[in-house]
């Protein structure tokens, strides 16, 4: 504490009883004196006496410091004058960081603990796998003995900048890392979240919207007629209902009401955690008739993606049909918008938050005639008098 004089003086405010004020030096150089007010003069005098003794003892302590400490303090104060901070601030900040470092744990161990916690919380398998791959890549690029508290914002910026990936992929890495370090910060493993970046390391670049790829009615027929039974429902519901792949993996046959012609996507299954109902056109009902069940998973949980990849390779090999990335959902959205010319309606079926996304990506990708042909793709052994999708969904 700074050495100085403690004063006692009356403190008057018009219309209020007089108080007594004790003032003493601020321990931080350059800061205003500290003050405390009392109703009783006796209490104020007692407090002043205590402060006098405290400052006297502090002065004796300072006087008893070794010369080396005094020289170090004088040097430190001179260095910090232009930085706008005091020696006390620097020491307190160091001690805080030191305590955090003492509580911290190895980066690799923390990541594995975090992944286990997320799995116990019920995080979807696909999301968990994505987080695991990204976090393990991150700590694999860090020193093997790195602690969570060792990672600073500059380290994060440099690592993200060094990734030879697209801008969106960098943002995905930052999102996963931000969530992990937020968890770590809450457990006292780090002082701040190094992935909470304000700089434009992963700033989204303005790029033109790339046209989506969709299947023609003829290509869709080739897909469905050659599709293995185990994953036929996966492709039919993707093509005619636009349900996301991850949602289809969580879908149960109890959610598919072929009699009423609708699929109920629950909040637990939906990417947006909101419930929605999607109409099932007649063509889809005919394709599903041979594989539908009363209950149970619509897709084989453990093998669906492997089976799909194998099937898509076979389409290229035997039918010269290149698979289109997310093509079933894109096809449904494009043909539905062409059929109905109603972006808000289609966005509800897709589970999109904004109709503008549907309008921007799927407008004028197909004609109404194309859409009618697409939703009329039925099994070859079924009658061709299909109820139009536009009529069923009206």
ChimeraX attribute file (.defattr): number of C-alpha atoms within 10 A of each C-alpha:
attribute: neighborCount
match mode: 1-to-1
recipient: residues
	/A:1	16
	/A:2	15
	/A:3	18
	/A:4	14
	/A:5	12
	/A:6	18
	/A:7	15
	/A:8	18
	/A:9	14
	/A:10	13
	/A:11	14
	/A:12	12
	/A:13	8
	/A:14	6
	/A:15	6
	/A:16	7
	/A:17	9
	/A:18	15
	/A:19	16
	/A:20	19
	/A:21	21
	/A:22	20
	/A:23	18
	/A:24	21
	/A:25	21
	/A:26	16
	/A:27	15
	/A:28	15
	/A:29	15
	/A:30	9
	/A:31	9
	/A:32	12
	/A:33	13
	/A:34	12
	/A:35	14
	/A:36	13
	/A:37	17
	/A:38	17
	/A:39	14
	/A:40	12
	/A:41	17
	/A:42	11
	/A:43	13
	/A:44	20
	/A:45	18
	/A:46	11
	/A:47	15
	/A:48	20
	/A:49	12
	/A:50	13
	/A:51	19
	/A:52	18
	/A:53	11
	/A:54	14
	/A:55	19
	/A:56	17
	/A:57	14
	/A:58	15
	/A:59	15
	/A:60	12
	/A:61	11
	/A:62	15
	/A:63	11
	/A:64	10
	/A:65	10
	/A:66	9
	/A:67	10
	/A:68	9
	/A:69	11
	/A:70	14
	/A:71	11
	/A:72	11
	/A:73	13
	/A:74	12
	/A:75	11
	/A:76	14
	/A:77	16
	/A:78	13
	/A:79	13
	/A:80	13
	/A:81	11
	/A:82	8
	/A:83	8
	/A:84	6
	/A:85	14
	/A:86	18
	/A:87	18
	/A:88	13
	/A:89	11
	/A:90	13
	/A:91	11
	/A:92	12
	/A:93	12
	/A:94	12
	/A:95	12
	/A:96	13
	/A:97	15
	/A:98	14
	/A:99	15
	/A:100	19
	/A:101	18
	/A:102	13
	/A:103	14
	/A:104	21
	/A:105	20
	/A:106	16
	/A:107	26
	/A:108	20
	/A:109	12
	/A:110	19
	/A:111	22
	/A:112	14
	/A:113	13
	/A:114	20
	/A:115	18
	/A:116	14
	/A:117	12
	/A:118	15
	/A:119	15
	/A:120	9
	/A:121	9
	/A:122	9
	/A:123	14
	/A:124	15
	/A:125	11
	/A:126	11
	/A:127	13
	/A:128	15
	/A:129	14
	/A:130	14
	/A:131	23
	/A:132	18
	/A:133	11
	/A:134	16
	/A:135	21
	/A:136	14
	/A:137	12
	/A:138	18
	/A:139	18
	/A:140	12
	/A:141	9
	/A:142	16
	/A:143	10
	/A:144	11
	/A:145	11
	/A:146	14
	/A:147	21
	/A:148	27
	/A:149	26
	/A:150	20
	/A:151	18
	/A:152	15
	/A:153	16
	/A:154	12
	/A:155	14
	/A:156	19
	/A:157	18
	/A:158	11
	/A:159	15
	/A:160	21
	/A:161	14
	/A:162	10
	/A:163	12
	/A:164	9
	/A:165	10
	/A:166	9
	/A:167	17
	/A:168	13
	/A:169	14
	/A:170	20
	/A:171	16
	/A:172	15
	/A:173	22
	/A:174	22
	/A:175	14
	/A:176	18
	/A:177	22
	/A:178	17
	/A:179	16
	/A:180	19
	/A:181	25
	/A:182	18
	/A:183	16
	/A:184	24
	/A:185	19
	/A:186	12
	/A:187	13
	/A:188	18
	/A:189	25
	/A:190	26
	/A:191	22
	/A:192	17
	/A:193	21
	/A:194	23
	/A:195	24
	/A:196	16
	/A:197	15
	/A:198	9
	/A:199	8
	/A:200	9
	/A:201	17
	/A:202	20
	/A:203	12
	/A:204	11
	/A:205	9
	/A:206	6
	/A:207	6
	/A:208	6
	/A:209	8
	/A:210	7
	/A:211	10
	/A:212	15
	/A:213	18
	/A:214	25
	/A:215	22
	/A:216	16
	/A:217	18
	/A:218	11
	/A:219	15
	/A:220	20
	/A:221	18
	/A:222	14
	/A:223	21
	/A:224	20
	/A:225	14
	/A:226	13
	/A:227	20
	/A:228	14
	/A:229	13
	/A:230	15
	/A:231	20
	/A:232	22
	/A:233	24
	/A:234	24
	/A:235	24
	/A:236	24
	/A:237	27
	/A:238	23
	/A:239	25
	/A:240	27
	/A:241	25
	/A:242	25
	/A:243	25
	/A:244	19
	/A:245	18
	/A:246	15
	/A:247	16
	/A:248	23
	/A:249	19
	/A:250	18
	/A:251	26
	/A:252	20
	/A:253	17
	/A:254	15
	/A:255	18
	/A:256	24
	/A:257	16
	/A:258	19
	/A:259	8
	/A:260	9
	/A:261	17
	/A:262	18
	/A:263	23
	/A:264	18
	/A:265	25
	/A:266	18
	/A:267	12
	/A:268	14
	/A:269	20
	/A:270	20
	/A:271	15
	/A:272	12
	/A:273	12
	/A:274	12
	/A:275	14
	/A:276	15
	/A:277	18
	/A:278	22
	/A:279	21
	/A:280	23
	/A:281	24
	/A:282	22
	/A:283	22
	/A:284	25
	/A:285	20
	/A:286	19
	/A:287	21
	/A:288	19
	/A:289	11
	/A:290	11
	/A:291	13
	/A:292	17
	/A:293	14
	/A:294	11
	/A:295	12
	/A:296	13
	/A:297	16
	/A:298	24
	/A:299	21
	/A:300	15
	/A:301	12
	/A:302	9
	/A:303	11
	/A:304	17
	/A:305	15
	/A:306	10
	/A:307	15
	/A:308	18
	/A:309	12
	/A:310	11
	/A:311	18
	/A:312	17
	/A:313	16
	/A:314	17
	/A:315	18
	/A:316	12
	/A:317	11
	/A:318	8
	/A:319	13
	/A:320	10
	/A:321	16
	/A:322	13
	/A:323	20
	/A:324	14
	/A:325	11
	/A:326	16
	/A:327	17
	/A:328	27
	/A:329	23
	/A:330	24
	/A:331	29
	/A:332	27
	/A:333	28
	/A:334	26
	/A:335	30
	/A:336	29
	/A:337	26
	/A:338	22
	/A:339	20
	/A:340	16
	/A:341	15
	/A:342	14
	/A:343	22
	/A:344	18
	/A:345	15
	/A:346	23
	/A:347	19
	/A:348	16
	/A:349	21
	/A:350	22
	/A:351	22
	/A:352	15
	/A:353	12
	/A:354	12
	/A:355	17
	/A:356	13
	/A:357	14
	/A:358	23
	/A:359	19
	/A:360	12
	/A:361	16
	/A:362	24
	/A:363	18
	/A:364	14
	/A:365	18
	/A:366	18
	/A:367	15
	/A:368	16
	/A:369	11
	/A:370	16
	/A:371	24
	/A:372	18
	/A:373	15
	/A:374	25
	/A:375	25
	/A:376	21
	/A:377	21
	/A:378	22
	/A:379	16
	/A:380	10
	/A:381	7
	/A:382	11
	/A:383	9
	/A:384	12
	/A:385	9
	/A:386	15
	/A:387	13
	/A:388	17
	/A:389	22
	/A:390	14
	/A:391	8
	/A:392	12
	/A:393	14
	/A:394	7
